[in-house]
Amino acid sequence: MDSRINGGLIHVNIPDRVTLQASYMSFIQGGGLFIPSKENVSLGEEVFVLATLPDQTLKIPLTGRVIWISRKQAGIKPQGFAIQLSGERGAYYKAEAEKILAGSMSSDRSNFTM
């Protein structure tokens, strides 16, 4: 998984199902997405993201508020932040992510946040 910032817009590429499982936060109302980044963000800040899903080239424009910040890498958990998805595109991303992860969204799998 990689992310880069281009003109204030954060680009996130999620290459496979395992990375999506570790990045997607189903326990957040509306869905959440962890973004590996060294970008300095604040809790509650609204950010704009272009994100892909595994095996797709479509970049989905997302907006969301920052709800989690990992200031430095800790073991397998990368530095970055998570957003709570919002709007129609957020709902679309949530539905598509949950389709891809159907049957594998158990809490005993490792993830990038908790």
Steps between C-alpha positions, in 0.01 A plus 500: 500500500634838417383856524625828359387860515444698183368856530336438837331183374616173654525204261463155658557175312373185670653218294345188654236354729740452794593869494134599471419281803771677701398849380120492495326572832158334493436587865483873418153634418497554122832316472853618557825482308856503634745693282875447545651846495750730665263790429436720804124488563280580799210309650177624346672648194323435170723342235454414135615162372508317167495131588503177302371158593684173431514399133333827391646802326206730578609775741212576736489857635436491875463759771514427866593630840818379671404266786830321574864602488809279532788747528771236456534146380454237772594147396278400207277803545611780265499872567189670365143597575146376449194677371130440553349470153216737412269584212383293205852405395579392855190279501604356162855427622363338818263275303770397252759435774252289695415298186868427444550410868176301541560207733844619612424802721576334833645694790790256553673606175774757532431856389686829485310668786381305803 
